[in-house]
Amino acid sequence: MEKIGDALDELLHDAMLKIVYGQEPLSYFDRVVARWHELGGDAMTDEVNAWYASLSKTR
């Protein structure tokens, strides 16, 4: 998450702004989500889920 988290956040943030400002159509979000997956979004989600699961084991 430390390696790609900021880049993925920026990707989504920029896409949202472009859609809100009318620079891109709403369908642009689908392309951004596909790019998010390509850049490692699923791996980051798995990492966060594993971290969260480890918290519940320590309580």
N, CA, C and O atoms as a printed pandas DataFrame, in Angstrom:
     atom_number atom_name residue_name chain_id  residue_number  x_coord  y_coord  z_coord
0              1         N          MET        A               1    0.817   -1.179    0.000
1              2        CA          MET        A               1    0.000    0.000    0.000
2              3         C          MET        A               1    0.871    1.257    0.000
3              4         O          MET        A               1    0.523    2.259   -0.624
4              5         N          GLU        A               2    1.985    1.199    0.691
5              6        CA          GLU        A               2    2.878    2.352    0.731
6              7         C          GLU        A               2    3.414    2.699   -0.658
7              8         O          GLU        A               2    3.652    3.867   -0.963
8              9         N          LYS        A               3    3.599    1.686   -1.492
9             10        CA          LYS        A               3    4.184    1.907   -2.813
10            11         C          LYS        A               3    3.186    2.485   -3.806
11            12         O          LYS        A               3    3.536    3.369   -4.588
12            13         N          ILE        A               4    1.957    2.001   -3.785
13            14        CA          ILE        A               4    1.014    2.398   -4.838
14            15         C          ILE        A               4   -0.221    3.134   -4.333
15            16         O          ILE        A               4   -1.004    3.642   -5.135
16            17         N          GLY        A               5   -0.405    3.198   -3.038
17            18        CA          GLY        A               5   -1.607    3.795   -2.478
18            19         C          GLY        A               5   -1.839    5.230   -2.909
19            20         O          GLY        A               5   -2.948    5.596   -3.298
20            21         N          ASP        A               6   -0.796    6.043   -2.842
21            22        CA          ASP        A               6   -0.941    7.450   -3.225
22            23         C          ASP        A               6   -1.267    7.602   -4.704
23            24         O          ASP        A               6   -2.091    8.436   -5.081
24            25         N          ALA        A               7   -0.629    6.806   -5.531
25            26        CA          ALA        A               7   -0.879    6.892   -6.974
26            27         C          ALA        A               7   -2.317    6.494   -7.300
27            28         O          ALA        A               7   -2.962    7.123   -8.139
28            29         N          LEU        A               8   -2.814    5.461   -6.643
29            30        CA          LEU        A               8   -4.189    5.029   -6.881
30            31         C          LEU        A               8   -5.186    6.064   -6.373
31            32         O          LEU        A               8   -6.203    6.319   -7.018
32            33         N          ASP        A               9   -4.899    6.653   -5.234
33            34        CA          ASP        A               9   -5.772    7.715   -4.713
34            35         C          ASP        A               9   -5.816    8.897   -5.672
35            36         O          ASP        A               9   -6.882    9.452   -5.939
36            37         N          GLU        A              10   -4.655    9.276   -6.186
37            38        CA          GLU        A              10   -4.588   10.402   -7.115
38            39         C          GLU        A              10   -5.338   10.097   -8.411
39            40         O          GLU        A              10   -6.018   10.964   -8.960
40            41         N          LEU        A              11   -5.212    8.874   -8.889
41            42        CA          LEU        A              11   -5.930    8.461  -10.091
42            43         C          LEU        A              11   -7.431    8.643   -9.918
43            44         O          LEU        A              11   -8.095    9.217  -10.781
44            45         N          LEU        A              12   -7.962    8.157   -8.808
45            46        CA          LEU        A              12   -9.400    8.270   -8.553
46            47         C          LEU        A              12   -9.817    9.719   -8.325
47            48         O          LEU        A              12  -10.853   10.154   -8.828
48            49         N          HIS        A              13   -9.029   10.456   -7.579
49            50        CA          HIS        A              13   -9.344   11.854   -7.301
50            51         C          HIS        A              13   -9.395   12.673   -8.591
51            52         O          HIS        A              13  -10.339   13.432   -8.813
52            53         N          ASP        A              14   -8.386   12.518   -9.431
53            54        CA          ASP        A              14   -8.347   13.256  -10.695
54            55         C          ASP        A              14   -9.531   12.888  -11.589
55            56         O          ASP        A              14  -10.115   13.749  -12.248
56            57         N          ALA        A              15   -9.875   11.608  -11.604
57            58        CA          ALA        A              15  -11.008   11.169  -12.425
58            59         C          ALA        A              15  -12.308   11.790  -11.934
59            60         O          ALA        A              15  -13.126   12.245  -12.734
60            61         N          MET        A              16  -12.495   11.807  -10.634
61            62        CA          MET        A              16  -13.716   12.405  -10.071
62            63         C          MET        A              16  -13.817   13.881  -10.448
63            64         O          MET        A              16  -14.883   14.357  -10.839
64            65         N          LEU        A              17  -12.703   14.600  -10.328
65            66        CA          LEU        A              17  -12.717   16.022  -10.677
66            67         C          LEU        A              17  -13.049   16.231  -12.153
67            68         O          LEU        A              17  -13.839   17.111  -12.494
68            69         N          LYS        A              18  -12.453   15.434  -13.018
69            70        CA          LYS        A              18  -12.721   15.564  -14.448
70            71         C          LYS        A              18  -14.193   15.314  -14.756
71            72         O          LYS        A              18  -14.780   15.994  -15.598
72            73         N          ILE        A              19  -14.784   14.342  -14.079
73            74        CA          ILE        A              19  -16.200   14.041  -14.302
74            75         C          ILE        A              19  -17.067   15.180  -13.769
75            76         O          ILE        A              19  -17.988   15.631  -14.450
76            77         N          VAL        A              20  -16.776   15.643  -12.558
77            78        CA          VAL        A              20  -17.568   16.718  -11.951
78            79         C          VAL        A              20  -17.479   17.998  -12.776
79            80         O          VAL        A              20  -18.485   18.685  -12.954
80            81         N          TYR        A              21  -16.296   18.328  -13.280
81            82        CA          TYR        A              21  -16.119   19.545  -14.057
82            83         C          TYR        A              21  -16.555   19.399  -15.511
83            84         O          TYR        A              21  -16.454   20.350  -16.286
84            85         N          GLY        A              22  -17.033   18.229  -15.881
85            86        CA          GLY        A              22  -17.535   18.021  -17.235
86            87         C          GLY        A              22  -16.463   17.818  -18.280
87            88         O          GLY        A              22  -16.743   17.898  -19.476
88            89         N          GLN        A              23  -15.233   17.555  -17.850
89            90        CA          GLN        A              23  -14.145   17.319  -18.790
90            91         C          GLN        A              23  -14.187   15.910  -19.364
91            92         O          GLN        A              23  -13.639   15.644  -20.434
92            93         N          GLU        A              24  -14.843   15.015  -18.639
93            94        CA          GLU        A              24  -15.000   13.618  -19.075
94            95         C          GLU        A              24  -16.430   13.189  -18.784
95            96         O          GLU        A              24  -17.046   13.688  -17.842
96            97         N          PRO        A              25  -16.967   12.270  -19.580
97            98        CA          PRO        A              25  -18.312   11.759  -19.303
98            99         C          PRO        A              25  -18.283   10.798  -18.108
99           100         O          PRO        A              25  -17.216   10.332  -17.705
100          101         N          LEU        A              26  -19.427   10.514  -17.561
101          102        CA          LEU        A              26  -19.522    9.599  -16.426
102          103         C          LEU        A              26  -18.942    8.227  -16.764
103          104         O          LEU        A              26  -18.387    7.558  -15.892
104          105         N          SER        A              27  -19.066    7.811  -17.998
105          106        CA          SER        A              27  -18.529    6.504  -18.415
106          107         C          SER        A              27  -17.006    6.431  -18.274
107          108         O          SER        A              27  -16.438    5.339  -18.261
108          109         N          TYR        A              28  -16.354    7.568  -18.170
109          110        CA          TYR        A              28  -14.901    7.611  -17.966
110          111         C          TYR        A              28  -14.507    6.870  -16.695
111          112         O          TYR        A              28  -13.420    6.298  -16.618
112          113         N          PHE        A              29  -15.376    6.880  -15.711
113          114        CA          PHE        A              29  -15.076    6.221  -14.448
114          115         C          PHE        A              29  -14.815    4.728  -14.646
115          116         O          PHE        A              29  -13.966    4.160  -13.960
116          117         N          ASP        A              30  -15.520    4.089  -15.560
117          118        CA          ASP        A              30  -15.292    2.667  -15.835
118          119         C          ASP        A              30  -13.868    2.420  -16.323
119          120         O          ASP        A              30  -13.241    1.435  -15.933
120          121         N          ARG        A              31  -13.360    3.295  -17.160
121          122        CA          ARG        A              31  -11.977    3.164  -17.642
122          123         C          ARG        A              31  -10.982    3.374  -16.502
123          124         O          ARG        A              31   -9.956    2.698  -16.429
124          125         N          VAL        A              32  -11.295    4.311  -15.624
125          126        CA          VAL        A              32  -10.418    4.587  -14.490
126          127         C          VAL        A              32  -10.381    3.386  -13.541
127          128         O          VAL        A              32   -9.317    3.028  -13.034
128          129         N          VAL        A              33  -11.521    2.776  -13.304
129          130        CA          VAL        A              33  -11.558    1.588  -12.438
130          131         C          VAL        A              33  -10.741    0.458  -13.047
131          132         O          VAL        A              33  -10.019   -0.237  -12.332
132          133         N          ALA        A              34  -10.844    0.265  -14.350
133          134        CA          ALA        A              34  -10.036   -0.766  -15.011
134          135         C          ALA        A              34   -8.549   -0.464  -14.833
135          136         O          ALA        A              34   -7.752   -1.369  -14.586
136          137         N          ARG        A              35   -8.182    0.798  -14.958
137          138        CA          ARG        A              35   -6.780    1.198  -14.775
138          139         C          ARG        A              35   -6.342    0.985  -13.328
139          140         O          ARG        A              35   -5.212    0.566  -13.076
140          141         N          TRP        A              36   -7.233    1.273  -12.375
141          142        CA          TRP        A              36   -6.959    1.062  -10.950
142          143         C          TRP        A              36   -6.613   -0.406  -10.687
143          144         O          TRP        A              36   -5.678   -0.714   -9.948
144          145         N          HIS        A              37   -7.383   -1.302  -11.303
145          146        CA          HIS        A              37   -7.106   -2.741  -11.153
146          147         C          HIS        A              37   -5.760   -3.093  -11.776
147          148         O          HIS        A              37   -4.990   -3.856  -11.193
148          149         N          GLU        A              38   -5.466   -2.544  -12.960
149          150        CA          GLU        A              38   -4.198   -2.823  -13.643
150          151         C          GLU        A              38   -2.994   -2.365  -12.820
151          152         O          GLU        A              38   -1.946   -3.011  -12.830
152          153         N          LEU        A              39   -3.145   -1.260  -12.116
153          154        CA          LEU        A              39   -2.030   -0.699  -11.362
154          155         C          LEU        A              39   -1.828   -1.336   -9.994
155          156         O          LEU        A              39   -0.901   -0.968   -9.272
156          157         N          GLY        A              40   -2.680   -2.284   -9.632
157          158        CA          GLY        A              40   -2.474   -3.003   -8.385
158          159         C          GLY        A              40   -3.508   -2.749   -7.310
159          160         O          GLY        A              40   -3.266   -3.036   -6.138
160          161         N          GLY        A              41   -4.634   -2.224   -7.681
161          162        CA          GLY        A              41   -5.684   -1.950   -6.705
162          163         C          GLY        A              41   -6.162   -3.190   -5.972
163          164         O          GLY        A              41   -6.436   -3.137   -4.773
164          165         N          ASP        A              42   -6.264   -4.300   -6.680
165          166        CA          ASP        A              42   -6.703   -5.544   -6.032
166          167         C          ASP        A              42   -5.675   -6.027   -5.015
167          168         O          ASP        A              42   -6.032   -6.484   -3.930
168          169         N          ALA        A              43   -4.405   -5.924   -5.371
169          170        CA          ALA        A              43   -3.344   -6.344   -4.449
170          171         C          ALA        A              43   -3.352   -5.474   -3.199
171          172         O          ALA        A              43   -3.161   -5.970   -2.089
172          173         N          MET        A              44   -3.572   -4.183   -3.379
173          174        CA          MET        A              44   -3.621   -3.291   -2.235
174          175         C          MET        A              44   -4.835   -3.621   -1.353
175          176         O          MET        A              44   -4.727   -3.611   -0.127
176          177         N          THR        A              45   -5.964   -3.908   -1.958
177          178        CA          THR        A              45   -7.157   -4.277   -1.203
178          179         C          THR        A              45   -6.919   -5.553   -0.413
179          180         O          THR        A              45   -7.315   -5.651    0.748
180          181         N          ASP        A              46   -6.273   -6.533   -1.039
181          182        CA          ASP        A              46   -5.946   -7.777   -0.333
182          183         C          ASP        A              46   -5.028   -7.515    0.856
183          184         O          ASP        A              46   -5.200   -8.102    1.925
184          185         N          GLU        A              47   -4.056   -6.635    0.665
185          186        CA          GLU        A              47   -3.120   -6.289    1.734
186          187         C          GLU        A              47   -3.843   -5.635    2.918
187          188         O          GLU        A              47   -3.578   -5.965    4.074
188          189         N          VAL        A              48   -4.737   -4.727    2.626
189          190        CA          VAL        A              48   -5.492   -4.053    3.690
190          191         C          VAL        A              48   -6.403   -5.044    4.409
191          192         O          VAL        A              48   -6.512   -5.009    5.635
192          193         N          ASN        A              49   -7.050   -5.916    3.665
193          194        CA          ASN        A              49   -7.922   -6.913    4.284
194          195         C          ASN        A              49   -7.144   -7.868    5.184
195          196         O          ASN        A              49   -7.631   -8.250    6.248
196          197         N          ALA        A              50   -5.946   -8.255    4.769
197          198        CA          ALA        A              50   -5.112   -9.128    5.594
198          199         C          ALA        A              50   -4.685   -8.412    6.875
199          200         O          ALA        A              50   -4.679   -9.005    7.954
200          201         N          TRP        A              51   -4.329   -7.135    6.745
201          202        CA          TRP        A              51   -3.966   -6.342    7.919
202          203         C          TRP        A              51   -5.141   -6.244    8.884
203          204         O          TRP        A              51   -4.974   -6.410   10.092
204          205         N          TYR        A              52   -6.312   -5.978    8.356
205          206        CA          TYR        A              52   -7.499   -5.843    9.204
206          207         C          TYR        A              52   -7.830   -7.168    9.898
207          208         O          TYR        A              52   -8.190   -7.185   11.076
208          209         N          ALA        A              53   -7.709   -8.256    9.174
209          210        CA          ALA        A              53   -7.963   -9.577    9.756
210          211         C          ALA        A              53   -6.978   -9.873   10.879
211          212         O          ALA        A              53   -7.340  -10.497   11.877
212          213         N          SER        A              54   -5.740   -9.430   10.720
213          214        CA          SER        A              54   -4.752   -9.665   11.778
214          215         C          SER        A              54   -5.063   -8.867   13.034
215          216         O          SER        A              54   -4.692   -9.283   14.132
216          217         N          LEU        A              55   -5.726   -7.748   12.900
217          218        CA          LEU        A              55   -6.122   -6.955   14.081
218          219         C          LEU        A              55   -7.133   -7.707   14.932
219          220         O          LEU        A              55   -7.058   -7.692   16.161
220          221         N          SER        A              56   -8.071   -8.358   14.276
221          222        CA          SER        A              56   -9.109   -9.060   15.041
222          223         C          SER        A              56   -8.557  -10.267   15.777
223          224         O          SER        A              56   -9.144  -10.710   16.764
224          225         N          LYS        A              57   -7.437  -10.805   15.315
225          226        CA          LYS        A              57   -6.814  -11.948   15.983
226          227         C          LYS        A              57   -6.067  -11.539   17.247
227          228         O          LYS        A              57   -5.865  -12.349   18.152
228          229         N          THR        A              58   -5.663  -10.276   17.299
229          230        CA          THR        A              58   -4.893   -9.809   18.455
230          231         C          THR        A              58   -5.790   -9.293   19.580
231          232         O          THR        A              58   -5.300   -8.989   20.667
232          233         N          ARG        A              59   -7.069   -9.195   19.338
233          234        CA          ARG        A              59   -7.993   -8.666   20.357
234          235         C          ARG        A              59   -8.619   -9.758   21.144
235          236         O          ARG        A              59   -9.420   -9.493   22.041
